[in-house]
Amino acid sequence: MSKKSLRIVMMAIGVITIVSMLAGCAAPAAPAAPTAPAAPAAPAAPAGEKIKVGLSFSDFATERWKNEEVLLRKLLEDKGYEVLSQEANHDVKAQNDQIDNMVSQGVKGLIVVAEDGDAVVTSVNKAADAGVKVIAYDRLIKTPKIAAYLSFNNVEVGRQQADGVMKAIGADTWDVAKNGKIRLVKLGGSPTDNNAILFRKGQDEVLAKYADKIEVVADQWVDNWDAANALKMMENILTAAGNDIDAVVASNDGTALGALQAMKAQGLAGKVPISGQDATADGSNSIVKGELTVSILKDIRKLSPLAVETLDTILKGGTVTGLKNYTMAELTNDETKTGEVPCLFLEVQQVNKDNVYDLVVKSGFQSYDDVYRDIPDAQKPPKP
């Protein structure tokens, strides 16, 4: 069994304890909010047949999505559902077609990780109109017809990314007269992912505090969150800037690691602080090696059970607690968007070299061997 497969299995096993804690949809602490009204129960499956539910993923190239597919499938099957699962490989038309197909096969509920929060509205609205309960998982689907939007505090993700980079470079005490302005590179996520907009909103909130000390030398967005795209972008940025950059705010581990390949070739890795997100195995290993400066832990072991409990409750006609309505304008930072969506946002944690062992390894989020891969034994902490 490969290390990646082993890691997925270990995460699936580790989620069982959390599932029991979340039984009855006892969601993690959330701001006080009106209780969402009970949804009409989905039509029962014919006697002897399991109720079908669908999982729709944008891609499996991003490490976390395959992990979460395994967790969600197991949790739903443990509750007695028949699970249909599809991955669109970053193809928006394929995702719409796959959702339409699952609806035609009789799914009563869908958990969707959208490739494009606008484009997927086509199939999601048709599904909702057919009585299917749709949960937007981590990424917003821009229609008020979804039953719930469950994610993390994505603006806070951006704040923590920029905060980690600014602290690492000593922005509070940075002497512009002596050093010149901080030459900053911004690498946003995929422009089709609404989360990328929210990350940028949080990043800019923090960076605004240092506006008089910062010069933005490049501001680009990475299609599909693709590390190869980030590598090419950073190579071009470094060429244009003559390698003269001081800090990089990147929006996830994949794009940060791509950028770090270009930076390493120029001797900048470990010298220029750079942010990531998701506390992936490779990202955490890069932190331990002193290359990636900061990542953000979004604990999928809490989000996956929450999504399953929420969908299960809705399909059974129960009342989901802990949700709070947000306007689509608030969620998209676009005043032209209308309607409201019931939401719940989980907390996030900043991961750096000082706390990666406790937050990522001891908690079991990533394996010790993956995080400390290629690290000399003398420099490794004891196994937890």
N, C-alpha and C positions, 0 to 999 in steps of 0.2 A: 504493500500500500504506500502511495506517495505521501510526502510530508503534508501537501495541501489537502489530500483526501483525509489523512489522519486528523488534521486540524479541524476539518468540517465535522467529522464524526464526534470529536471531543467536544466541540461547541454544542452539537445537538444533544449530547448527553448532559452537558452542564446546564442546559436550559430547563430541565425537568423540575428542579427545585424551585426555580423562579415561577414556573407555570402554576405550581401549587399555591404559591404566595399570592398569585394574581387571580385565583379562582373567584368566580362571582364578579369578575371585572373590578377588583379592588385595585384601581390604577394607582401609579406612583403619585406623590403629592402634586397637586395642580392648583392654580388659583381658584378660589371659590367661584362657582358659576351656577347658573340655573341648570337644573337637570334636563337633559334632552328628552323630548317627548318619546314615548314608546312608539316604535315603528310597527306597522302591521306585520304580522308573521308571514314569512314566505310560504307559499303553498307547499303542503307536505308532499314528500315523494310517495309514489305508489307503494303499497304494502310490500315489504321485503326488499325494497330498493333504498340505497343510500342517497342522501341529498348530495348533489354535486355542487362544488365550489371551484372557482378558478383562480389561478395565480398567473399574473402577466408581468413579465420582467423586461425592462428595456434592453438589458444585455447581461452577460456573465463575464465580460472582460474585466469589469470592476470587481475586485476580490470579494467584497462584502455580499454582493447580490446572490452568488451561488450558495454562500453560507446561509443566507437568510431563506433561500428557497428550500434548503434542507430542513431548517428549523420550522418554517411555516407548514410545510407538507406534513412533517411528523406530528406537529401539534394538532392540525386539522384532522388527520387520520386517527389520532388518538381519541378525538371526539366523535368519531364515527362517520366523518364525511368522506365522500369520494372526491379526490383532488385531481383536477386537470391543470397542467402547468405548461406555459409557453415562454420562450425567450425570443425577443425580436431582433437581436444583434444590431441594435442602433438604427433599425429601419422603421420609420413612423408608419408607413403604409402597412408593413407586416404586422405591427402591433395592433393597429385597427382591425385588420383582417382576422388576426388571432382572437381578439376579444369577440368580434362578431361570431366567429366559429364556436367559441365556447358557449356563447349565449344560445346559439342554435342547438347545441348539445344538451341544453337544459340546466345550466348552472343557475343557482339561486343567489349566489353571492360572488363577488370578485374582490381580490386584493391586487392593486395595480401599482407598479413602479413605472411611472410614465417616462418614456423617452423624450417626449415633447408635451408639456402640460397644456398647450393650446391644441395641437393636432389630434391628440387622443380624445378630445372632447367629442369628436364625431361618433366614435363607437361607444363611449361611455354614456352619452345622452341616450343613444338608442337602447343600450342595456337598461338604464334607469327607467326609461319609458316602458320597457317590457317587464318591469317589476323586479329587476335584479338589483340587489343592494351592493353598492360599490364603495370600497374604502381606498382612498388615495394614500399610499404607503410611502412615507418619507418625502416624496415629491408631490407638490400640489397639482391637481387636475383642475383646470380653470373653469369649473361649472358648479353652480349651486345645487346641481342634482345629485352630487355624491352624498353618501350617507354620513361620511366622516373623513377628516384629514388628520392622520396621526403621524407625528414627526418629532424632531428635536427642536430646540430653540435655535433656529438657524441664523438669526441675527447675532445671537450670542456667540455662535461658532466663529463668525467673522470678527467679532470684537476680540475674542481670545486669540485668534490667529495674529492679528495686528499687534495686540498687546504683547504676545510672546516675542515677536520680532523686534518691536521697539525696546523692550526691556533688554534683550540680548545685545543690542547695539548701544545701549546706554543713551537713548534719545533724550531723557530728562536732563542729562548733564552734557549733551553734545555741544561742542564749541564750534559754531558756524564760522566765526572769524578765523579760527585756527584750521579747521578741517574742511571748510566749505559745507554746503548743504548735503544732507543725506540723500544719496542718489538711489532712488527706490524704483524697483520693478514690481508691477502688479500683474499677476497672472490669474485672471478670473476663470471660472469653470465654463461648462458648456452653456452657450447663450440660450439653448432651448430648455434648460433646467431652471425652473423658478427659484430653486434653492440657491443657485449661483448668484442671482440678483440679491437675495437676502444676505448671503455671505458678504457680498460687496458692500451692502448697506452697513453692516456691522463693522467691517474693516474701515470704511471711510469715517465712521463715527470716531474711532480711535485715532486714525491718522490726522483727522482735522485738528486735534489738540497740538499737533506738531507741524502745522501747515507752514509756519515761518522757518522751519528747519529742514523741510523736505523738498526735493526736486524729483518729480516723477519722470524718469527717463524712458519708460515704456509702460503701456497699459494695454494688455491684450487678453482675449478670451480664447480658451482652448476647446475647440470642437470635440464633442463626445468624451470629454475628460481624458483624452488620449495622451499617454505619456510620450509617444513618438512625436505627436504634434508639439508638445511642450518642449521636447528636446530641440526640435528644429527652430522653434520660436526663440529659445534662449540662445542658441548658437548665433542667430541673426542679431539678437539684441546685444550680445557681447561684442560682436564684430562692429556694430554701429557705435557702441559706447566705448570702444577701445578697452574693453574689460573693466572699465571704471564704474562699478556698481557697489553699493554698500549694503543693500538689504533687498530681500525678495518676499513679497506676500503672495504665496501661492495658495490655492483653495482646496486642494486635497493631496493625499500622499502620492497618488499616481503621477499627477502633473509635477509635483515637487521633485520626485525622484527622476523624472524625465529631465527637468531643468538641471538637476544636480549632475547628471551625466555631462552636460555641456560645461557646467561650472568646474567639475573635476578636471576636465581636459585643460582648463586654463589655470589650475591651481587655486581655485576659489572655494571649493567645497570645504566646509568646516571653518572658513574664514568669514564668509558672507552669510549672515543668518537668513533662514528661509523657513516658512511655515508649511504645514500640510494639514491633513484631516483624515479621520477614521481609525487612527492607531492600528494600521495594518501591520502584518508581520514584517513586511519589508520596510515599512516606515519606522516601526519601532526599532528594528535592527539598525537602521540608518541613524536614529537618534543615539543609540548606544555607541555607535562608531564616531559620533561627534560631527556628523554631516547635516542631517535634518535637525533643525533647532527645536521645533515644536509641532506636535500634532494635536488633534482634538479627539477625545474618546467619546463616541456616540454608542452606547451599549446596546447592541442589537438584541442581547439576551433579555432586554426589557421591552423593546419595541415589538418584536415578533409575537410574544405571548399576549401583549396588549391588543394587537391587531386581531388575533384569533379570538380572544375573549369578546372583543367588541363585535366582530362579525357574528359570532355564535349567539350573542345576546340579541342582536338585531334580527337575525333570522328566526329566532324563537319568540319574537314579539315582546321582548323584555325592554327594560329601561336602562340605558347606558348612562352611568354617572361619570362626573369628572370632565365632561366636555364643555367647552365654552364657544359661543358663536363669535366668529370674526368676519368682517366684511371682506369681500373679494378684493376690494381696493387696498385694504390694509395688508392682505397677504401677498399681493403682487406689486405693491408700491406703484399702482397704476389707477389713477382716479376714474378712468373710464370703465373699469370693471364694476359690475353690479352683483347684488345678491350676497347671501351669507352662507357660511359653512361651519358645522360643528367641528371643533378642533381640540387636540390635546398635544402639548409640546413637552417633551422630556428634557431634563437637564443634561448639560455637557460638561466635560472636564478637560482642562489643558494638560497635555502630557509633554514632559521634557526629560532631560537626562537625569534630573534629581528624583523624579517620581515614577519613571517608566516601570521600574521593578514592582513597586507597590500597586500602581493603578492597572497595569496591563498584565504583568506576569503573575503576581500573587493572587490576583482576582480570577485568574484562569481565562482571561479574554484572549490572550495569545500564549502559545507554549513557550516555555523557558528555552528549549533548544532552537526554536525559530528566532526568538528575539536576540539570543546571544550567539547566533551562528557566526562562525569565523572570528570569534573573540577569543584571545588566549586564555587558557584556563586560569592563570594567575590573576586575570582582570575580571573574572566572572564572580558575581555574588553566589552564595550558596543556593542550591535548588530549594524552592519553597516546600 
